[in-house]
Amino acid sequence: MPKYQDTPSRGMKTRDAAKYLGVSVNTLQKLIKLGHVPPPVKFPGLDRNFHDRFALDAAMSSLAAWGG
């Protein structure tokens, strides 16, 4: 069995979300503050935030449509 899946998980830790977008964690945090990328979501009852892969894809598609 391969160590990593071909498709990333739908919910990602911040470090994984940054890697998925090809930026550093600091850059991801800046993009969130600027409103270019949605903030992570928190599932009720869990003490952890997750970045939604589909939301990240939509944000990147939107930025690409505007030419970066």
PQR file with spaces between the fields and no chain letter, atoms N, CA, C, O and H, PARSE charges and radii, in Angstrom:
ATOM       1  N    MET     1       0.847   -1.178    0.000 -0.4000 1.5000
ATOM       2  CA   MET     1       0.000    0.000    0.000 -0.0000 2.0000
ATOM       3  C    MET     1       0.892    1.241    0.000  0.5500 1.7000
ATOM       4  O    MET     1       1.847    1.305    0.774 -0.5500 1.4000
ATOM       5  N    PRO     2       0.598    2.237   -0.859 -0.5600 1.5000
ATOM       6  CA   PRO     2       1.435    3.436   -0.906  0.2800 2.0000
ATOM       7  C    PRO     2       1.332    4.239    0.389  0.5500 1.7000
ATOM       8  O    PRO     2       0.309    4.214    1.073 -0.5500 1.4000
ATOM       9  N    LYS     3       2.390    4.936    0.705 -0.4000 1.5000
ATOM      10  CA   LYS     3       2.424    5.731    1.926 -0.0000 2.0000
ATOM      11  C    LYS     3       1.486    6.933    1.826  0.5500 1.7000
ATOM      12  O    LYS     3       0.854    7.302    2.816 -0.5500 1.4000
ATOM      13  H    LYS     3       3.221    4.956    0.150  0.4000 1.0000
ATOM      14  N    TYR     4       1.386    7.546    0.650 -0.4000 1.5000
ATOM      15  CA   TYR     4       0.547    8.727    0.454 -0.0000 2.0000
ATOM      16  C    TYR     4      -0.505    8.447   -0.605  0.5500 1.7000
ATOM      17  O    TYR     4      -0.279    7.680   -1.541 -0.5500 1.4000
ATOM      18  H    TYR     4       1.899    7.246   -0.154  0.4000 1.0000
ATOM      19  N    GLN     5      -1.639    9.070   -0.444 -0.4000 1.5000
ATOM      20  CA   GLN     5      -2.704    8.959   -1.432 -0.0000 2.0000
ATOM      21  C    GLN     5      -2.372    9.841   -2.620  0.5500 1.7000
ATOM      22  O    GLN     5      -1.635   10.818   -2.487 -0.5500 1.4000
ATOM      23  H    GLN     5      -1.822    9.693    0.317  0.4000 1.0000
ATOM      24  N    ASP     6      -2.918    9.497   -3.794 -0.4000 1.5000
ATOM      25  CA   ASP     6      -2.739   10.348   -4.963 -0.0000 2.0000
ATOM      26  C    ASP     6      -3.517   11.655   -4.812  0.5500 1.7000
ATOM      27  O    ASP     6      -3.059   12.708   -5.255 -0.5500 1.4000
ATOM      28  H    ASP     6      -3.516    8.703   -3.902  0.4000 1.0000
ATOM      29  N    THR     7      -4.683   11.587   -4.192 -0.4000 1.5000
ATOM      30  CA   THR     7      -5.522   12.763   -3.990 -0.0000 2.0000
ATOM      31  C    THR     7      -5.414   13.204   -2.540  0.5500 1.7000
ATOM      32  O    THR     7      -5.584   12.390   -1.632 -0.5500 1.4000
ATOM      33  H    THR     7      -5.056   10.732   -3.832  0.4000 1.0000
ATOM      34  N    PRO     8      -5.129   14.500   -2.308 -0.5600 1.5000
ATOM      35  CA   PRO     8      -5.049   14.973   -0.919  0.2800 2.0000
ATOM      36  C    PRO     8      -6.397   14.843   -0.218  0.5500 1.7000
ATOM      37  O    PRO     8      -7.442   14.790   -0.867 -0.5500 1.4000
ATOM      38  N    SER     9      -6.366   14.794    1.085 -0.4000 1.5000
ATOM      39  CA   SER     9      -7.587   14.743    1.875 -0.0000 2.0000
ATOM      40  C    SER     9      -8.411   16.001    1.644  0.5500 1.7000
ATOM      41  O    SER     9      -7.866   17.054    1.313 -0.5500 1.4000
ATOM      42  H    SER     9      -5.517   14.838    1.613  0.4000 1.0000
ATOM      43  N    ARG    10      -9.710   15.893    1.818 -0.4000 1.5000
ATOM      44  CA   ARG    10     -10.590   17.054    1.671 -0.0000 2.0000
ATOM      45  C    ARG    10     -10.285   18.084    2.752  0.5500 1.7000
ATOM      46  O    ARG    10     -10.247   19.281    2.470 -0.5500 1.4000
ATOM      47  H    ARG    10     -10.153   15.038    2.087  0.4000 1.0000
ATOM      48  N    GLY    11     -10.069   17.632    3.984 -0.4000 1.5000
ATOM      49  CA   GLY    11      -9.707   18.524    5.077 -0.0000 2.0000
ATOM      50  C    GLY    11      -8.226   18.417    5.356  0.5500 1.7000
ATOM      51  O    GLY    11      -7.715   17.330    5.628 -0.5500 1.4000
ATOM      52  H    GLY    11     -10.100   16.659    4.214  0.4000 1.0000
ATOM      53  N    MET    12      -7.533   19.547    5.289 -0.4000 1.5000
ATOM      54  CA   MET    12      -6.079   19.534    5.440 -0.0000 2.0000
ATOM      55  C    MET    12      -5.622   20.417    6.595  0.5500 1.7000
ATOM      56  O    MET    12      -6.234   21.443    6.892 -0.5500 1.4000
ATOM      57  H    MET    12      -7.949   20.430    5.068  0.4000 1.0000
ATOM      58  N    LYS    13      -4.544   20.005    7.233 -0.4000 1.5000
ATOM      59  CA   LYS    13      -3.883   20.857    8.211 -0.0000 2.0000
ATOM      60  C    LYS    13      -3.294   22.054    7.468  0.5500 1.7000
ATOM      61  O    LYS    13      -3.119   22.014    6.250 -0.5500 1.4000
ATOM      62  H    LYS    13      -4.046   19.172    6.991  0.4000 1.0000
ATOM      63  N    THR    14      -2.992   23.112    8.208 -0.4000 1.5000
ATOM      64  CA   THR    14      -2.458   24.333    7.591 -0.0000 2.0000
ATOM      65  C    THR    14      -1.187   24.057    6.805  0.5500 1.7000
ATOM      66  O    THR    14      -1.024   24.560    5.693 -0.5500 1.4000
ATOM      67  H    THR    14      -3.135   23.145    9.197  0.4000 1.0000
ATOM      68  N    ARG    15      -0.297   23.274    7.362 -0.4000 1.5000
ATOM      69  CA   ARG    15       0.964   22.955    6.682 -0.0000 2.0000
ATOM      70  C    ARG    15       0.705   22.243    5.354  0.5500 1.7000
ATOM      71  O    ARG    15       1.354   22.533    4.348 -0.5500 1.4000
ATOM      72  H    ARG    15      -0.429   22.865    8.265  0.4000 1.0000
ATOM      73  N    ASP    16      -0.247   21.312    5.359 -0.4000 1.5000
ATOM      74  CA   ASP    16      -0.575   20.571    4.148 -0.0000 2.0000
ATOM      75  C    ASP    16      -1.294   21.454    3.126  0.5500 1.7000
ATOM      76  O    ASP    16      -1.089   21.314    1.920 -0.5500 1.4000
ATOM      77  H    ASP    16      -0.775   21.077    6.176  0.4000 1.0000
ATOM      78  N    ALA    17      -2.132   22.358    3.619 -0.4000 1.5000
ATOM      79  CA   ALA    17      -2.838   23.276    2.716 -0.0000 2.0000
ATOM      80  C    ALA    17      -1.838   24.202    2.020  0.5500 1.7000
ATOM      81  O    ALA    17      -1.958   24.465    0.824 -0.5500 1.4000
ATOM      82  H    ALA    17      -2.299   22.471    4.599  0.4000 1.0000
ATOM      83  N    ALA    18      -0.866   24.688    2.766 -0.4000 1.5000
ATOM      84  CA   ALA    18       0.161   25.544    2.174 -0.0000 2.0000
ATOM      85  C    ALA    18       0.945   24.779    1.110  0.5500 1.7000
ATOM      86  O    ALA    18       1.195   25.293    0.019 -0.5500 1.4000
ATOM      87  H    ALA    18      -0.769   24.474    3.738  0.4000 1.0000
ATOM      88  N    LYS    19       1.321   23.574    1.433 -0.4000 1.5000
ATOM      89  CA   LYS    19       2.052   22.747    0.470 -0.0000 2.0000
ATOM      90  C    LYS    19       1.205   22.487   -0.771  0.5500 1.7000
ATOM      91  O    LYS    19       1.713   22.527   -1.892 -0.5500 1.4000
ATOM      92  H    LYS    19       1.118   23.157    2.319  0.4000 1.0000
ATOM      93  N    TYR    20      -0.086   22.220   -0.574 -0.4000 1.5000
ATOM      94  CA   TYR    20      -1.010   21.972   -1.682 -0.0000 2.0000
ATOM      95  C    TYR    20      -1.059   23.169   -2.630  0.5500 1.7000
ATOM      96  O    TYR    20      -1.116   23.004   -3.849 -0.5500 1.4000
ATOM      97  H    TYR    20      -0.498   22.187    0.336  0.4000 1.0000
ATOM      98  N    LEU    21      -1.036   24.386   -2.056 -0.4000 1.5000
ATOM      99  CA   LEU    21      -1.075   25.598   -2.873 -0.0000 2.0000
ATOM     100  C    LEU    21       0.299   25.994   -3.400  0.5500 1.7000
ATOM     101  O    LEU    21       0.403   26.847   -4.281 -0.5500 1.4000
ATOM     102  H    LEU    21      -0.990   24.520   -1.066  0.4000 1.0000
ATOM     103  N    GLY    22       1.349   25.386   -2.870 -0.4000 1.5000
ATOM     104  CA   GLY    22       2.702   25.702   -3.317 -0.0000 2.0000
ATOM     105  C    GLY    22       3.258   26.964   -2.692  0.5500 1.7000
ATOM     106  O    GLY    22       4.077   27.655   -3.298 -0.5500 1.4000
ATOM     107  H    GLY    22       1.265   24.693   -2.154  0.4000 1.0000
ATOM     108  N    VAL    23       2.813   27.269   -1.475 -0.4000 1.5000
ATOM     109  CA   VAL    23       3.290   28.461   -0.765 -0.0000 2.0000
ATOM     110  C    VAL    23       3.722   28.065    0.639  0.5500 1.7000
ATOM     111  O    VAL    23       3.485   26.939    1.075 -0.5500 1.4000
ATOM     112  H    VAL    23       2.148   26.708   -0.983  0.4000 1.0000
ATOM     113  N    SER    24       4.357   28.995    1.343 -0.4000 1.5000
ATOM     114  CA   SER    24       4.736   28.748    2.731 -0.0000 2.0000
ATOM     115  C    SER    24       3.521   28.948    3.631  0.5500 1.7000
ATOM     116  O    SER    24       2.510   29.509    3.211 -0.5500 1.4000
ATOM     117  H    SER    24       4.549   29.910    0.989  0.4000 1.0000
ATOM     118  N    VAL    25       3.633   28.486    4.865 -0.4000 1.5000
ATOM     119  CA   VAL    25       2.556   28.681    5.832 -0.0000 2.0000
ATOM     120  C    VAL    25       2.333   30.174    6.057  0.5500 1.7000
ATOM     121  O    VAL    25       1.191   30.624    6.149 -0.5500 1.4000
ATOM     122  H    VAL    25       4.455   28.030    5.207  0.4000 1.0000
ATOM     123  N    ASN    26       3.413   30.941    6.147 -0.4000 1.5000
ATOM     124  CA   ASN    26       3.273   32.392    6.334 -0.0000 2.0000
ATOM     125  C    ASN    26       2.531   33.032    5.172  0.5500 1.7000
ATOM     126  O    ASN    26       1.686   33.903    5.382 -0.5500 1.4000
ATOM     127  H    ASN    26       4.341   30.576    6.073  0.4000 1.0000
ATOM     128  N    THR    27       2.836   32.613    3.950 -0.4000 1.5000
ATOM     129  CA   THR    27       2.149   33.168    2.786 -0.0000 2.0000
ATOM     130  C    THR    27       0.680   32.773    2.793  0.5500 1.7000
ATOM     131  O    THR    27      -0.177   33.592    2.463 -0.5500 1.4000
ATOM     132  H    THR    27       3.522   31.907    3.779  0.4000 1.0000
ATOM     133  N    LEU    28       0.378   31.556    3.156 -0.4000 1.5000
ATOM     134  CA   LEU    28      -1.014   31.131    3.257 -0.0000 2.0000
ATOM     135  C    LEU    28      -1.752   31.994    4.268  0.5500 1.7000
ATOM     136  O    LEU    28      -2.874   32.424    4.003 -0.5500 1.4000
ATOM     137  H    LEU    28       1.075   30.890    3.425  0.4000 1.0000
ATOM     138  N    GLN    29      -1.152   32.254    5.413 -0.4000 1.5000
ATOM     139  CA   GLN    29      -1.782   33.088    6.425 -0.0000 2.0000
ATOM     140  C    GLN    29      -2.008   34.507    5.914  0.5500 1.7000
ATOM     141  O    GLN    29      -3.028   35.120    6.229 -0.5500 1.4000
ATOM     142  H    GLN    29      -0.241   31.905    5.629  0.4000 1.0000
ATOM     143  N    LYS    30      -1.082   35.030    5.138 -0.4000 1.5000
ATOM     144  CA   LYS    30      -1.258   36.363    4.540 -0.0000 2.0000
ATOM     145  C    LYS    30      -2.406   36.362    3.533  0.5500 1.7000
ATOM     146  O    LYS    30      -3.211   37.292    3.498 -0.5500 1.4000
ATOM     147  H    LYS    30      -0.254   34.531    4.882  0.4000 1.0000
ATOM     148  N    LEU    31      -2.473   35.308    2.715 -0.4000 1.5000
ATOM     149  CA   LEU    31      -3.557   35.211    1.739 -0.0000 2.0000
ATOM     150  C    LEU    31      -4.918   35.142    2.425  0.5500 1.7000
ATOM     151  O    LEU    31      -5.900   35.690    1.924 -0.5500 1.4000
ATOM     152  H    LEU    31      -1.818   34.553    2.744  0.4000 1.0000
ATOM     153  N    ILE    32      -4.971   34.471    3.565 -0.4000 1.5000
ATOM     154  CA   ILE    32      -6.217   34.401    4.339 -0.0000 2.0000
ATOM     155  C    ILE    32      -6.572   35.790    4.872  0.5500 1.7000
ATOM     156  O    ILE    32      -7.720   36.222    4.765 -0.5500 1.4000
ATOM     157  H    ILE    32      -4.174   34.026    3.972  0.4000 1.0000
ATOM     158  N    LYS    33      -5.590   36.490    5.443 -0.4000 1.5000
ATOM     159  CA   LYS    33      -5.832   37.834    5.985 -0.0000 2.0000
ATOM     160  C    LYS    33      -6.289   38.806    4.898  0.5500 1.7000
ATOM     161  O    LYS    33      -7.111   39.685    5.155 -0.5500 1.4000
ATOM     162  H    LYS    33      -4.658   36.139    5.529  0.4000 1.0000
ATOM     163  N    LEU    34      -5.757   38.648    3.688 -0.4000 1.5000
ATOM     164  CA   LEU    34      -6.136   39.524    2.575 -0.0000 2.0000
ATOM     165  C    LEU    34      -7.488   39.140    1.971  0.5500 1.7000
ATOM     166  O    LEU    34      -8.041   39.880    1.157 -0.5500 1.4000
ATOM     167  H    LEU    34      -5.089   37.933    3.480  0.4000 1.0000
ATOM     168  N    GLY    35      -8.010   37.994    2.366 -0.4000 1.5000
ATOM     169  CA   GLY    35      -9.300   37.557    1.859 -0.0000 2.0000
ATOM     170  C    GLY    35      -9.228   36.831    0.529  0.5500 1.7000
ATOM     171  O    GLY    35     -10.258   36.611   -0.107 -0.5500 1.4000
ATOM     172  H    GLY    35      -7.560   37.393    3.027  0.4000 1.0000
ATOM     173  N    HIS    36      -8.029   36.453    0.094 -0.4000 1.5000
ATOM     174  CA   HIS    36      -7.862   35.744   -1.172 -0.0000 2.0000
ATOM     175  C    HIS    36      -8.114   34.242   -1.035  0.5500 1.7000
ATOM     176  O    HIS    36      -8.465   33.566   -2.002 -0.5500 1.4000
ATOM     177  H    HIS    36      -7.192   36.631    0.611  0.4000 1.0000
ATOM     178  N    VAL    37      -7.929   33.740    0.175 -0.4000 1.5000
ATOM     179  CA   VAL    37      -8.116   32.313    0.462 -0.0000 2.0000
ATOM     180  C    VAL    37      -9.009   32.228    1.700  0.5500 1.7000
ATOM     181  O    VAL    37      -8.810   32.979    2.654 -0.5500 1.4000
ATOM     182  H    VAL    37      -7.645   34.289    0.961  0.4000 1.0000
ATOM     183  N    PRO    38      -9.986   31.326    1.696 -0.5600 1.5000
ATOM     184  CA   PRO    38     -10.865   31.220    2.869  0.2800 2.0000
ATOM     185  C    PRO    38     -10.125   30.679    4.098  0.5500 1.7000
ATOM     186  O    PRO    38      -9.190   29.888    3.975 -0.5500 1.4000
ATOM     187  N    PRO    39     -10.553   31.114    5.266 -0.5600 1.5000
ATOM     188  CA   PRO    39      -9.925   30.600    6.491  0.2800 2.0000
ATOM     189  C    PRO    39     -10.309   29.146    6.724  0.5500 1.7000
ATOM     190  O    PRO    39     -11.249   28.638    6.112 -0.5500 1.4000
ATOM     191  N    PRO    40      -9.585   28.487    7.603 -0.5600 1.5000
ATOM     192  CA   PRO    40      -9.925   27.094    7.909  0.2800 2.0000
ATOM     193  C    PRO    40     -11.260   27.015    8.645  0.5500 1.7000
ATOM     194  O    PRO    40     -11.740   27.999    9.207 -0.5500 1.4000
ATOM     195  N    VAL    41     -11.837   25.833    8.626 -0.4000 1.5000
ATOM     196  CA   VAL    41     -13.090   25.588    9.333 -0.0000 2.0000
ATOM     197  C    VAL    41     -12.808   24.713   10.548  0.5500 1.7000
ATOM     198  O    VAL    41     -11.839   23.955   10.571 -0.5500 1.4000
ATOM     199  H    VAL    41     -11.446   25.033    8.170  0.4000 1.0000
ATOM     200  N    LYS    42     -13.659   24.828   11.546 -0.4000 1.5000
ATOM     201  CA   LYS    42     -13.505   24.028   12.752 -0.0000 2.0000
ATOM     202  C    LYS    42     -14.725   23.139   12.893  0.5500 1.7000
ATOM     203  O    LYS    42     -15.859   23.616   12.930 -0.5500 1.4000
ATOM     204  H    LYS    42     -14.446   25.444   11.528  0.4000 1.0000
ATOM     205  N    PHE    43     -14.480   21.848   12.971 -0.4000 1.5000
ATOM     206  CA   PHE    43     -15.566   20.907   13.171 -0.0000 2.0000
ATOM     207  C    PHE    43     -15.994   20.937   14.637  0.5500 1.7000
ATOM     208  O    PHE    43     -15.146   20.956   15.529 -0.5500 1.4000
ATOM     209  H    PHE    43     -13.559   21.460   12.941  0.4000 1.0000
ATOM     210  N    PRO    44     -17.301   20.941   14.891 -0.5600 1.5000
ATOM     211  CA   PRO    44     -17.770   20.928   16.281  0.2800 2.0000
ATOM     212  C    PRO    44     -17.227   19.715   17.035  0.5500 1.7000
ATOM     213  O    PRO    44     -17.234   18.592   16.531 -0.5500 1.4000
ATOM     214  N    GLY    45     -16.767   19.970   18.232 -0.4000 1.5000
ATOM     215  CA   GLY    45     -16.279   18.888   19.074 -0.0000 2.0000
ATOM     216  C    GLY    45     -14.823   18.525   18.858  0.5500 1.7000
ATOM     217  O    GLY    45     -14.269   17.736   19.624 -0.5500 1.4000
ATOM     218  H    GLY    45     -16.761   20.882   18.641  0.4000 1.0000
ATOM     219  N    LEU    46     -14.194   19.077   17.843 -0.4000 1.5000
ATOM     220  CA   LEU    46     -12.777   18.794   17.590 -0.0000 2.0000
ATOM     221  C    LEU    46     -11.964   20.046   17.866  0.5500 1.7000
ATOM     222  O    LEU    46     -12.401   21.157   17.567 -0.5500 1.4000
ATOM     223  H    LEU    46     -14.644   19.718   17.221  0.4000 1.0000
ATOM     224  N    ASP    47     -10.804   19.868   18.427 -0.4000 1.5000
ATOM     225  CA   ASP    47      -9.938   20.998   18.750 -0.0000 2.0000
ATOM     226  C    ASP    47      -8.901   21.176   17.641  0.5500 1.7000
ATOM     227  O    ASP    47      -7.696   21.207   17.891 -0.5500 1.4000
ATOM     228  H    ASP    47     -10.449   18.966   18.670  0.4000 1.0000
ATOM     229  N    ARG    48      -9.405   21.292   16.405 -0.4000 1.5000
ATOM     230  CA   ARG    48      -8.497   21.402   15.258 -0.0000 2.0000
ATOM     231  C    ARG    48      -9.186   22.116   14.118  0.5500 1.7000
ATOM     232  O    ARG    48     -10.393   21.975   13.926 -0.5500 1.4000
ATOM     233  H    ARG    48     -10.384   21.268   16.203  0.4000 1.0000
ATOM     234  N    ASN    49      -8.429   22.877   13.367 -0.4000 1.5000
ATOM     235  CA   ASN    49      -8.954   23.547   12.180 -0.0000 2.0000
ATOM     236  C    ASN    49      -8.536   22.763   10.938  0.5500 1.7000
ATOM     237  O    ASN    49      -7.471   22.147   10.898 -0.5500 1.4000
ATOM     238  H    ASN    49      -7.447   22.992   13.522  0.4000 1.0000
ATOM     239  N    PHE    50      -9.393   22.801    9.939 -0.4000 1.5000
ATOM     240  CA   PHE    50      -9.131   22.129    8.673 -0.0000 2.0000
ATOM     241  C    PHE    50      -9.345   23.094    7.520  0.5500 1.7000
ATOM     242  O    PHE    50     -10.284   23.889    7.534 -0.5500 1.4000
ATOM     243  H    PHE    50     -10.259   23.302    9.971  0.4000 1.0000
ATOM     244  N    HIS    51      -8.480   23.024    6.529 -0.4000 1.5000
ATOM     245  CA   HIS    51      -8.672   23.782    5.292 -0.0000 2.0000
ATOM     246  C    HIS    51      -9.376   22.866    4.301  0.5500 1.7000
ATOM     247  O    HIS    51      -8.957   21.730    4.082 -0.5500 1.4000
ATOM     248  H    HIS    51      -7.717   22.378    6.517  0.4000 1.0000
ATOM     249  N    ASP    52     -10.434   23.367    3.712 -0.4000 1.5000
ATOM     250  CA   ASP    52     -11.220   22.592    2.759 -0.0000 2.0000
ATOM     251  C    ASP    52     -10.551   22.644    1.385  0.5500 1.7000
ATOM     252  O    ASP    52     -10.390   23.718    0.806 -0.5500 1.4000
ATOM     253  H    ASP    52     -10.775   24.290    3.889  0.4000 1.0000
ATOM     254  N    ARG    53     -10.168   21.491    0.877 -0.4000 1.5000
ATOM     255  CA   ARG    53      -9.477   21.423   -0.414 -0.0000 2.0000
ATOM     256  C    ARG    53     -10.313   22.037   -1.528  0.5500 1.7000
ATOM     257  O    ARG    53      -9.771   22.718   -2.398 -0.5500 1.4000
ATOM     258  H    ARG    53     -10.298   20.618    1.347  0.4000 1.0000
ATOM     259  N    PHE    54     -11.632   21.806   -1.518 -0.4000 1.5000
ATOM     260  CA   PHE    54     -12.488   22.358   -2.563 -0.0000 2.0000
ATOM     261  C    PHE    54     -12.523   23.885   -2.492  0.5500 1.7000
ATOM     262  O    PHE    54     -12.554   24.555   -3.524 -0.5500 1.4000
ATOM     263  H    PHE    54     -12.072   21.253   -0.812  0.4000 1.0000
ATOM     264  N    ALA    55     -12.517   24.435   -1.270 -0.4000 1.5000
ATOM     265  CA   ALA    55     -12.504   25.890   -1.106 -0.0000 2.0000
ATOM     266  C    ALA    55     -11.166   26.472   -1.580  0.5500 1.7000
ATOM     267  O    ALA    55     -11.126   27.552   -2.170 -0.5500 1.4000
ATOM     268  H    ALA    55     -12.492   23.891   -0.432  0.4000 1.0000
ATOM     269  N    LEU    56     -10.082   25.750   -1.319 -0.4000 1.5000
ATOM     270  CA   LEU    56      -8.775   26.203   -1.797 -0.0000 2.0000
ATOM     271  C    LEU    56      -8.725   26.186   -3.320  0.5500 1.7000
ATOM     272  O    LEU    56      -8.195   27.108   -3.940 -0.5500 1.4000
ATOM     273  H    LEU    56     -10.114   24.873   -0.840  0.4000 1.0000
ATOM     274  N    ASP    57      -9.281   25.130   -3.924 -0.4000 1.5000
ATOM     275  CA   ASP    57      -9.330   25.045   -5.390 -0.0000 2.0000
ATOM     276  C    ASP    57     -10.144   26.199   -5.971  0.5500 1.7000
ATOM     277  O    ASP    57      -9.738   26.804   -6.963 -0.5500 1.4000
ATOM     278  H    ASP    57      -9.711   24.381   -3.420  0.4000 1.0000
ATOM     279  N    ALA    58     -11.285   26.507   -5.364 -0.4000 1.5000
ATOM     280  CA   ALA    58     -12.136   27.600   -5.839 -0.0000 2.0000
ATOM     281  C    ALA    58     -11.410   28.946   -5.724  0.5500 1.7000
ATOM     282  O    ALA    58     -11.505   29.789   -6.616 -0.5500 1.4000
ATOM     283  H    ALA    58     -11.615   26.016   -4.558  0.4000 1.0000
ATOM     284  N    ALA    59     -10.692   29.133   -4.625 -0.4000 1.5000
ATOM     285  CA   ALA    59      -9.949   30.390   -4.444 -0.0000 2.0000
ATOM     286  C    ALA    59      -8.867   30.532   -5.500  0.5500 1.7000
ATOM     287  O    ALA    59      -8.675   31.613   -6.055 -0.5500 1.4000
ATOM     288  H    ALA    59     -10.614   28.448   -3.901  0.4000 1.0000
ATOM     289  N    MET    60      -8.157   29.442   -5.780 -0.4000 1.5000
ATOM     290  CA   MET    60      -7.106   29.496   -6.800 -0.0000 2.0000
ATOM     291  C    MET    60      -7.695   29.741   -8.183  0.5500 1.7000
ATOM     292  O    MET    60      -7.120   30.483   -8.979 -0.5500 1.4000
ATOM     293  H    MET    60      -8.313   28.564   -5.330  0.4000 1.0000
ATOM     294  N    SER    61      -8.831   29.126   -8.474 -0.4000 1.5000
ATOM     295  CA   SER    61      -9.496   29.337   -9.774 -0.0000 2.0000
ATOM     296  C    SER    61      -9.925   30.793   -9.903  0.5500 1.7000
ATOM     297  O    SER    61      -9.798   31.387  -10.973 -0.5500 1.4000
ATOM     298  H    SER    61      -9.298   28.523   -7.828  0.4000 1.0000
ATOM     299  N    SER    62     -10.424   31.359   -8.833 -0.4000 1.5000
ATOM     300  CA   SER    62     -10.848   32.762   -8.848 -0.0000 2.0000
ATOM     301  C    SER    62      -9.655   33.689   -9.076  0.5500 1.7000
ATOM     302  O    SER    62      -9.742   34.634   -9.860 -0.5500 1.4000
ATOM     303  H    SER    62     -10.527   30.876   -7.963  0.4000 1.0000
ATOM     304  N    LEU    63      -8.548   33.420   -8.394 -0.4000 1.5000
ATOM     305  CA   LEU    63      -7.348   34.244   -8.576 -0.0000 2.0000
ATOM     306  C    LEU    63      -6.816   34.109   -9.991  0.5500 1.7000
ATOM     307  O    LEU    63      -6.378   35.093  -10.588 -0.5500 1.4000
ATOM     308  H    LEU    63      -8.477   32.652   -7.757  0.4000 1.0000
ATOM     309  N    ALA    64      -6.849   32.906  -10.530 -0.4000 1.5000
ATOM     310  CA   ALA    64      -6.357   32.676  -11.892 -0.0000 2.0000
ATOM     311  C    ALA    64      -7.213   33.415  -12.908  0.5500 1.7000
ATOM     312  O    ALA    64      -6.703   33.907  -13.915 -0.5500 1.4000
ATOM     313  H    ALA    64      -7.205   32.106  -10.045  0.4000 1.0000
ATOM     314  N    ALA    65      -8.519   33.496  -12.645 -0.4000 1.5000
ATOM     315  CA   ALA    65      -9.413   34.205  -13.563 -0.0000 2.0000
ATOM     316  C    ALA    65      -9.111   35.690  -13.607  0.5500 1.7000
ATOM     317  O    ALA    65      -9.347   36.348  -14.621 -0.5500 1.4000
ATOM     318  H    ALA    65      -8.933   33.097  -11.826  0.4000 1.0000
ATOM     319  N    TRP    66      -8.588   36.221  -12.507 -0.4000 1.5000
ATOM     320  CA   TRP    66      -8.232   37.637  -12.445 -0.0000 2.0000
ATOM     321  C    TRP    66      -6.782   37.881  -12.878  0.5500 1.7000
ATOM     322  O    TRP    66      -6.304   39.015  -12.862 -0.5500 1.4000
ATOM     323  H    TRP    66      -8.397   35.687  -11.683  0.4000 1.0000
ATOM     324  N    GLY    67      -6.116   36.846  -13.249 -0.4000 1.5000
ATOM     325  CA   GLY    67      -4.738   37.003  -13.720 -0.0000 2.0000
ATOM     326  C    GLY    67      -3.724   37.065  -12.606  0.5500 1.7000
ATOM     327  O    GLY    67      -2.633   37.604  -12.788 -0.5500 1.4000
ATOM     328  H    GLY    67      -6.504   35.924  -13.262  0.4000 1.0000
ATOM     329  N    GLY    68      -4.068   36.522  -11.454 -0.4000 1.5000
ATOM     330  CA   GLY    68      -3.114   36.437  -10.358 -0.0000 2.0000
ATOM     331  C    GLY    68      -3.257   37.510   -9.389  0.5500 1.7000
ATOM     332  O    GLY    68      -2.514   37.560   -8.409 -0.5500 1.4000
ATOM     333  H    GLY    68      -4.955   36.084  -11.306  0.4000 1.0000
